[in-house]
Amino acid sequence: MVKVTSNGICGSDLHLYEVMGPFLDTGDVLGHEVIGVVQETGAEVGGLQAGDRVVVPFQIACGSCFMCVQGLQTQLPELAALAAAAPFAAGRDTGLCSVRPVIASQLPRQGVPPIISSWEQYADDLAWAVRGGAMADASEWWWELRPHVRYGTLELRVLDVQATVDQTSAIARFVHALGAGLADLHHCGDLQPPAPAWRIAENRWSALRDGVGGELLDLRTGDASPTRSRLHDLVDLAEPNARGGLDDVRAMVEHPPVDELRALGPYRVVPWLAEVFTG
């Protein structure tokens, strides 16, 4: 148990101020980079004790970095389809389930990351870009999945912000369990080698356009299959590592959050979000 003492605002939150500002009251919290003090630890927690000051980042870590990068990279389209929740831009429905990556593509180093085989390669690639002034440091490597050099974790950036805490919790537990499942496959020698990034990017486009209602191509054969079926297979893979199961994720696959947002429309969704956040 952690007592929160302060909460920082990430740049990804700043766009919320314009629409949410009028609906915020004193005491409301906006942000996801928490600092606090450990109050109590469970029997399975190691390395921490009551009184320790901690940062609670939003990164999801599996403990097996680069093999997890290769496995999670392949699954970026499925995860994006599940979490798609950004259909609106400029006051209208774009027809996409997630317009965010289209807007982000105007900046460099976006989308599906290149294949990274080792920390050494990662360090060399970053050094190349920093040396010439293209970027200041690793924080500007904005791919949808990236190793975090400060925390030694993987940062999954493909997911849209969810409208409710329950949806956010479901996706976080799913991603954590999926990373563990992919690491298990690697340790057993059953994890397939990574597919070319451009093939993953092709599926990524389908995911942002159609969400869970579309189809994705098999990265080896090119055969198409329903995105919903592929997500159910991933949930089955991840569930043994998810305490309490993943029935809430299955429910999101069948009833995607973007459908509820789209039914509300671009003008009714803001008051609805304010009500959700403030109770």
Disulfide bonds with the S-S distance in Angstrom:
none
